[in-house]
């Protein structure tokens, strides 16, 4: 008996809820019919809002891409200018190294190397003997006296820039009166 009453009560609640939903739908439809202009304006407002939201999203994405491209171009130009200025500084520095090598003044050369590293922003500066490829002087003292395997710079007659993945090497020959008396290598890590 109680289950029958519960079932009847549940059916009554379902019927009332359906009636309430139908009344709400009817009232909503009547509201829209009576206020056609307002309904159209609300729908138009929603369409405009969605359209502007999409447009803003597209513009922000475009702006972000352009910003990334400009930053990349700027960094590339800065890197090339820094390399160009360091190449010029290396050429001028090689003249000072030449005069000290001709005087056989290694103490002054060590001081010049340390000042050049501090002032130029270079990470490593080395002076190589061109005849046997041994590092005569280096801003990192652990390289002094070691031999370099490469002979790529033995035929250089002018300052050359080698760009590698993580660094830039500027190699400048130091010329004596008749022959090459040294090779200056300046390394700039990226």
Secondary structure as UniProt FT lines:
FT   HELIX           2..34
FT   HELIX           36..103
FT   HELIX           106..120
FT   STRAND          124..128
FT   TURN            130..132
FT   STRAND          134..138
FT   HELIX           141..143
FT   TURN            144..145
FT   TURN            152..155
FT   STRAND          160..163
FT   STRAND          167..175
FT   STRAND          180..189
//
